Amino acid sequence: MGTMKRIASTYSPANKITVFEGSCLDLLASMPDESMQLVVTSPPYNLGKEYEKRLHLDDYLAQQREVIRECVRVLRPEGSICWQVGNYVEKGAIIPLDTILYPVFTGLGLKMRNRIVWHFGHGLHCTNRFSGRYETIAWFTKTDRYHFDVDPVRVPQKYPGKRHFKGPKAGEFSCNPLGKNPGDVWTIPNVKSNHVEKTVHPCQFPVELVERLVLAMTRPGDSVLDPFLGVGTTIVAAVRNGRRAHGAEILPKYAEIAKDRIQAAVKGLLPVRPRGKPVFDPQDAGRALTTTPWLFRDREAGIR
Ligand SMILES: C[S@@+](CC[C@H](N)C(=O)[O-])C[C@H]1O[C@@H](n2cnc3c(N)ncnc32)[C@H](O)[C@@H]1O
């Protein structure tokens, strides 16, 4: 196939990549039972963005339930569903979407394995509450026989040189040389204006976030599905790691960008923030604006 991968526009089990332009329910209807190893998505949050009509919360939930039911149908018995959500906001009151979606998943017989907190540094500045700086990934599995391999996503140990100091292993290194389990709080920058992955889409998730899920919950060659594809981040993360991937996007302009990004990723040309890169700290970087002028002034005046 060379470096150009065929991106199919309708689903077939033989596809390596599918970008379906239309409603996810139509894509899902064309998929057989138990064919996907991982469903990962960030659905509309019902905030009235250009791609969503703000609905009464009950109607929003009913819509989500319909999509989730279909996702569960197409999920393999060893498979996982990761639903990445934030808050719905109504007249200043927040409703964490994972809390209202939890009964939908468990009502369909799924079990929650983690509620991963995705922490990031940037966003709206609130005046009447603390500014929101995290969203969550609700991870559910269909059975107890789910696939999970932490090795490909281990992160560096805090004290890699630490050794057992007594007992039969005294003197041996005490931690796993492959690194430690990344835990359930992930600090990964969100895709804002100067992020290397930024497109015109208002709420892309970062490739690294999806790659962690793909690497831990699927094997090479497995199929990944994103019913709300946006600009294709899930497929990018999957194909960079030798997985098949399929998604639906209702707005043609985002589906087009998704296809361009996927082709660039296949050729290794898509700019992606490197996995595990430390979060930028302007103070460590010695940025002049990080000095605090009033402290120097006060110190000179002998106040502090
Ligand atoms: C939160 S965004 C997902 C962004 C994506 N995670 C990314 O990184 O690009 C949700 C997307 O779902 C799309 N969408 C909304 N309703 C849809 C539907 N019924 N079927 C397919 N896509 C839909 C929207 O146009 C929007 O691009």
The ligand as an SDF file (V2000), in Angstrom:
LIG
                    3D

 27 29  0  0  0  0  0  0  0  0999 V2000
  -15.7970   16.6590   21.4250 C   0  0  0  0  0  0  0  0  0  0  0  0
  -15.6850   16.5120   19.6970 S   0  0  0  0  0  0  0  0  0  0  0  0
  -14.5110   15.2170   19.4810 C   0  0  0  0  0  0  0  0  0  0  0  0
  -13.1410   15.7010   19.1280 C   0  0  0  0  0  0  0  0  0  0  0  0
  -12.1330   14.5820   18.9340 C   0  0  0  0  0  0  0  0  0  0  0  0
  -11.8990   13.8740   20.1760 N   0  0  0  0  0  0  0  0  0  0  0  0
  -10.8220   15.0890   18.3670 C   0  0  0  0  0  0  0  0  0  0  0  0
   -9.7700   14.9360   19.0020 O   0  0  0  0  0  0  0  0  0  0  0  0
  -10.8540   15.6860   17.2800 O   0  0  0  0  0  0  0  0  0  0  0  0
  -17.1920   15.7250   19.2500 C   0  0  0  0  0  0  0  0  0  0  0  0
  -17.3540   15.5760   17.7380 C   0  0  0  0  0  0  0  0  0  0  0  0
  -18.5040   14.7730   17.4790 O   0  0  0  0  0  0  0  0  0  0  0  0
  -19.1270   15.2390   16.2830 C   0  0  0  0  0  0  0  0  0  0  0  0
  -20.5050   14.7450   16.3210 N   0  0  0  0  0  0  0  0  0  0  0  0
  -21.5860   15.2670   16.9910 C   0  0  0  0  0  0  0  0  0  0  0  0
  -22.6660   14.4710   16.8400 N   0  0  0  0  0  0  0  0  0  0  0  0
  -22.2760   13.4230   16.0680 C   0  0  0  0  0  0  0  0  0  0  0  0
  -22.9210   12.2610   15.5930 C   0  0  0  0  0  0  0  0  0  0  0  0
  -24.2090   12.0110   15.8660 N   0  0  0  0  0  0  0  0  0  0  0  0
  -22.2120   11.3770   14.8420 N   0  0  0  0  0  0  0  0  0  0  0  0
  -20.9100   11.6280   14.5470 C   0  0  0  0  0  0  0  0  0  0  0  0
  -20.2380   12.7230   14.9700 N   0  0  0  0  0  0  0  0  0  0  0  0
  -20.9020   13.6000   15.7280 C   0  0  0  0  0  0  0  0  0  0  0  0
  -18.9630   16.7450   16.3540 C   0  0  0  0  0  0  0  0  0  0  0  0
  -19.0470   17.3550   15.0980 O   0  0  0  0  0  0  0  0  0  0  0  0
  -17.5630   16.8800   16.9930 C   0  0  0  0  0  0  0  0  0  0  0  0
  -16.5570   17.0580   16.0160 O   0  0  0  0  0  0  0  0  0  0  0  0
  1  2  1  0
  2  3  1  0
  2 10  1  0
  3  4  1  0
  4  5  1  0
  5  6  1  0
  5  7  1  0
  7  8  2  0
  7  9  1  0
 10 11  1  0
 11 12  1  0
 11 26  1  0
 12 13  1  0
 13 14  1  0
 13 24  1  0
 14 15  1  0
 14 23  1  0
 15 16  2  0
 16 17  1  0
 17 18  1  0
 17 23  2  0
 18 19  1  0
 18 20  2  0
 20 21  1  0
 21 22  2  0
 22 23  1  0
 24 25  1  0
 24 26  1  0
 26 27  1  0
M  CHG  2   2   1   9  -1
M  END
$$$$
